[in-house]
Amino acid sequence: MNASTASLRSRFLLICFFVLFSFFLIPTAYMHEPTIPFIISLIIIFCFLLVFLRPKKSWRPFQKDIVIIVLGTVSFIKVLYVGVEVGLSLPLVAFIGFHILERRGLYYAIFFGTCSFSYMFFYKDHIFEEIIGYVVAYIGWYIGARGLSLQNQAKESSQQHLKQLQEAHVELQEAHSELQAASVNTLRAAVLEERTRIARDVHDALGHSLTSLIVQLNALKYMLQGGPSDAQEAVRDMLSVSKQSLDDIRSSVHTLAADKSSLGITPLRILLSRAQQHTDIKLHLISPNPDIPLSQQMTITLYRILQEAITNSIRHSNATEIFISIEKKQNFLFLSIWDNGNITNHHQIKLGIGLTGVAEQTKQLNGDLSYSIREPHGFQIDISFPLW
């Protein structure tokens, strides 16, 4: 139930109770009052109905106070001059209890209740049971209306908090998506940077050497003009092989720089290196296969899993060392991450945000995830991915 529905329900209950009360009050007033006072009673009852129908949020400051003072004064003056029942004070105190939760609302209720009680006690021949019944009814109407208002206010506050939490949740999801996108961009930038560095090193080292060799072989070719034909033929062959080698290296360098289909574990090494630079934790990568060809999606998933695992170890286990094992066996890739943190068998592992993120990343590639507590202490995650 939202806040507006709760408010409507509270007002509906008050109005229904007021209408039922009016069915009792109007015949009583008709039997005991002359025509003009009876018409005044009907007008006052109609005014109470109007103020109950008005939404609570539409009232301006002190408008409710003016309504209370006017209707309360008119009702009490009518009672003093006509000398009939004081029943109109009951819807008045209900209005006070429902609409004014501040301390002045209690003062209003006490004031008009004291006036009605004094009239019944001093100016009318009421028996003691009637006076007690009226006091109980008066207090009950006030407490009931105030309780409805407080309940409505609590529901509105809960709805507001829920709305704020939902907005915060949406913002966190958006921030998480942005962070994931940023991590992918960082990964791609790291891969591109590493490939560019390798390509530049290959080009600078072998490319310049082969270029120098070609220049020298061209010079040697001119120096051997008129010399033995076998020497000239050998120089031409070496020159041809050198040029072909230079072309092959240039082609390989361009292919290496442009290829993004198979990323491997190079970006994972870069991630661990950078993480170790910014933390006091030692990170160890164990891989029997130094160069495992991986798809872009697989590399991105492993990158995110390592990020989550390192963050969890730093936040929850106070680890000083983290070990990462990546191994390919047949058509499966096995990833194990364990640390030397202070988690023991006495701790209860809960599937928090970090492990949930790892599980979601694993599920995207149809992988299997398991985790356990190491002896004597530490935490381990084991994941397997199919590579077909």
Backbone hydrogen bonds, N-H to C=O, Kabsch-Sander energy under -0.5 kcal/mol:
donor,donor_aa,acceptor,acceptor_aa,energy
6,A,2,N,-2.2
7,S,3,A,-2.3
8,L,4,S,-2.3
9,R,5,T,-2.4
10,S,6,A,-2.3
11,R,7,S,-2.3
12,F,8,L,-2.5
13,L,9,R,-2.3
14,L,10,S,-2.1
15,I,11,R,-2.7
16,C,12,F,-2.6
17,F,13,L,-2.4
18,F,14,L,-2.5
19,V,15,I,-2.9
20,L,16,C,-2.4
21,F,17,F,-2.2
22,S,18,F,-2.3
23,F,19,V,-2.0
24,F,20,L,-0.9
24,F,21,F,-0.5
25,L,21,F,-2.7
26,I,22,S,-3.0
28,T,24,F,-1.2
29,A,25,L,-2.8
30,Y,26,I,-2.4
31,M,27,P,-1.9
32,H,28,T,-1.5
33,E,29,A,-2.2
38,F,34,P,-1.9
39,I,35,T,-2.4
40,I,36,I,-2.4
41,S,37,P,-2.4
42,L,38,F,-2.3
43,I,39,I,-2.4
44,I,40,I,-2.6
45,I,41,S,-2.7
46,F,42,L,-2.6
47,C,43,I,-2.4
48,F,44,I,-2.4
49,L,45,I,-2.2
50,L,46,F,-2.2
51,V,47,C,-2.3
52,F,48,F,-2.0
53,L,49,L,-1.7
54,R,50,L,-1.2
58,S,55,P,-1.0
59,W,56,K,-1.1
63,Q,60,R,-1.8
64,K,60,R,-0.7
66,I,62,F,-2.0
67,V,63,Q,-2.3
68,I,64,K,-2.5
69,I,65,D,-2.7
70,V,66,I,-2.7
71,L,67,V,-2.7
72,G,68,I,-2.4
73,T,69,I,-2.3
74,V,70,V,-2.8
75,S,71,L,-2.4
76,F,72,G,-2.2
77,I,73,T,-2.8
78,K,74,V,-2.3
79,V,75,S,-1.9
80,L,76,F,-2.4
81,Y,77,I,-2.4
82,V,78,K,-2.5
83,G,78,K,-0.5
83,G,79,V,-2.1
89,S,86,V,-1.8
90,L,87,G,-1.7
92,L,88,L,-1.1
93,V,89,S,-2.3
94,A,90,L,-1.9
95,F,91,P,-2.2
96,I,92,L,-2.2
97,G,93,V,-2.7
98,F,94,A,-2.1
99,H,95,F,-2.3
100,I,96,I,-2.2
101,L,99,H,-0.6
105,G,102,E,-1.3
106,L,102,E,-0.8
107,Y,103,R,-1.7
108,Y,104,R,-2.6
109,A,105,G,-2.3
110,I,106,L,-2.6
111,F,107,Y,-2.6
112,F,108,Y,-2.5
113,G,109,A,-2.1
114,T,110,I,-2.5
115,C,111,F,-2.2
116,S,112,F,-2.3
117,F,113,G,-2.7
118,S,114,T,-2.8
119,Y,115,C,-2.2
120,M,116,S,-2.4
121,F,117,F,-2.3
122,F,118,S,-2.9
123,Y,118,S,-0.5
123,Y,119,Y,-2.1
124,K,119,Y,-0.8
126,H,120,M,-0.7
126,H,124,K,-1.7
131,I,127,I,-1.7
132,I,128,F,-2.6
133,G,129,E,-2.6
134,Y,130,E,-2.4
135,V,131,I,-2.6
136,V,132,I,-2.6
137,A,133,G,-2.4
138,Y,134,Y,-2.9
139,I,135,V,-2.7
140,G,136,V,-2.7
141,W,137,A,-2.8
142,Y,138,Y,-2.0
143,I,139,I,-2.9
144,G,140,G,-2.9
145,A,141,W,-2.4
146,R,142,Y,-2.5
147,G,143,I,-2.7
148,L,144,G,-2.2
149,S,145,A,-2.1
150,L,146,R,-2.8
151,Q,147,G,-2.6
152,N,148,L,-2.4
153,Q,149,S,-2.6
154,A,150,L,-2.6
155,K,151,Q,-2.2
156,E,152,N,-2.4
157,S,153,Q,-2.4
158,S,154,A,-2.5
159,Q,155,K,-2.8
160,Q,156,E,-2.3
161,H,157,S,-2.6
162,L,158,S,-2.8
163,K,159,Q,-2.6
164,Q,160,Q,-2.4
165,L,161,H,-2.7
166,Q,162,L,-2.7
167,E,163,K,-2.6
168,A,164,Q,-2.7
169,H,165,L,-2.7
170,V,166,Q,-2.5
171,E,167,E,-2.5
172,L,168,A,-2.5
173,Q,169,H,-2.5
174,E,170,V,-2.5
175,A,171,E,-2.7
176,H,172,L,-2.8
177,S,173,Q,-2.6
178,E,174,E,-2.5
179,L,175,A,-2.5
180,Q,176,H,-2.6
181,A,177,S,-2.7
182,A,178,E,-2.6
183,S,179,L,-2.6
184,V,180,Q,-2.2
185,N,181,A,-2.5
186,T,182,A,-2.7
187,L,183,S,-2.6
188,R,184,V,-2.9
189,A,185,N,-2.6
190,A,186,T,-2.7
191,V,187,L,-2.8
192,L,188,R,-2.9
193,E,189,A,-2.6
194,E,190,A,-2.6
195,R,191,V,-2.9
196,T,192,L,-2.6
197,R,193,E,-2.2
198,I,194,E,-2.5
199,A,195,R,-3.0
200,R,196,T,-2.7
201,D,197,R,-2.6
202,V,198,I,-2.8
203,H,199,A,-2.6
204,D,200,R,-3.0
205,A,201,D,-2.7
206,L,202,V,-1.3
207,G,202,V,-1.4
208,H,203,H,-0.9
208,H,204,D,-0.5
209,S,205,A,-1.6
210,L,206,L,-3.0
211,T,207,G,-2.3
212,S,208,H,-2.4
213,L,209,S,-2.4
214,I,210,L,-2.6
215,V,211,T,-2.1
216,Q,212,S,-2.2
217,L,213,L,-2.5
218,N,214,I,-2.3
219,A,215,V,-2.0
220,L,216,Q,-2.6
221,K,217,L,-2.2
222,Y,218,N,-1.6
223,M,219,A,-1.8
224,L,220,L,-1.7
225,Q,222,Y,-1.0
227,G,224,L,-2.6
232,Q,228,P,-1.8
233,E,229,S,-2.4
234,A,230,D,-2.2
235,V,231,A,-2.2
236,R,232,Q,-2.3
237,D,233,E,-2.2
238,M,234,A,-2.5
239,L,235,V,-2.5
240,S,236,R,-2.3
241,V,237,D,-2.6
242,S,238,M,-2.4
243,K,239,L,-2.3
244,Q,240,S,-2.3
245,S,241,V,-2.5
246,L,242,S,-2.4
247,D,243,K,-2.3
248,D,244,Q,-2.4
249,I,245,S,-2.5
250,R,246,L,-2.4
251,S,247,D,-2.4
252,S,248,D,-2.5
253,V,249,I,-2.6
254,H,250,R,-2.3
255,T,251,S,-2.3
256,L,252,S,-2.7
257,A,253,V,-2.2
258,A,254,H,-1.8
259,D,255,T,-2.2
263,L,294,L,-2.0
264,G,294,L,-0.6
266,T,263,L,-0.6
269,R,265,I,-2.0
270,I,266,T,-2.0
271,L,267,P,-2.3
272,L,268,L,-2.4
273,S,269,R,-2.4
274,R,270,I,-2.5
275,A,271,L,-2.6
276,Q,272,L,-2.2
277,Q,273,S,-1.4
278,H,274,R,-1.2
279,T,275,A,-0.7
282,K,320,T,-2.6
284,H,322,I,-2.5
286,I,284,H,-0.6
286,I,324,I,-3.9
287,S,285,L,-0.6
296,Q,261,S,-0.5
299,T,295,S,-2.5
300,I,296,Q,-2.4
301,T,297,Q,-2.4
302,L,298,M,-2.6
303,Y,299,T,-2.3
304,R,300,I,-2.3
305,I,301,T,-2.5
306,L,302,L,-2.4
307,Q,303,Y,-2.0
308,E,304,R,-2.5
309,A,305,I,-2.8
310,I,306,L,-2.7
311,T,307,Q,-2.3
312,N,308,E,-2.5
313,S,309,A,-2.2
314,I,310,I,-2.1
315,R,311,T,-2.4
316,H,312,N,-2.9
317,S,312,N,-0.7
317,S,313,S,-0.9
318,N,313,S,-0.8
319,A,313,S,-1.2
322,I,282,K,-2.7
323,F,338,W,-3.3
324,I,284,H,-3.2
325,S,336,S,-3.0
326,I,286,I,-2.6
327,E,334,F,-2.3
329,K,327,E,-0.5
329,K,332,F,-2.5
332,F,329,K,-1.9
333,L,385,F,-2.7
334,F,327,E,-3.3
335,L,383,I,-3.1
336,S,325,S,-2.3
337,I,381,I,-2.6
338,W,323,F,-2.1
339,D,379,F,-1.7
340,N,321,E,-1.4
342,N,317,S,-2.7
347,H,344,T,-1.8
349,I,347,H,-0.6
350,K,348,Q,-0.5
352,G,350,K,-1.8
356,T,352,G,-2.2
357,G,353,I,-2.3
358,V,354,G,-2.1
359,A,355,L,-2.7
360,E,356,T,-2.4
361,Q,357,G,-2.3
362,T,358,V,-2.4
363,K,359,A,-2.4
364,Q,360,E,-1.5
365,L,361,Q,-0.6
365,L,362,T,-1.0
366,N,363,K,-1.9
367,G,362,T,-2.5
368,D,384,S,-2.1
370,S,382,D,-2.2
372,S,380,Q,-2.2
374,R,378,G,-2.1
378,G,343,I,-2.7
380,Q,372,S,-2.6
381,I,337,I,-2.9
382,D,370,S,-3.1
383,I,335,L,-3.0
384,S,368,D,-1.8
385,F,333,L,-2.6
387,L,331,N,-3.0
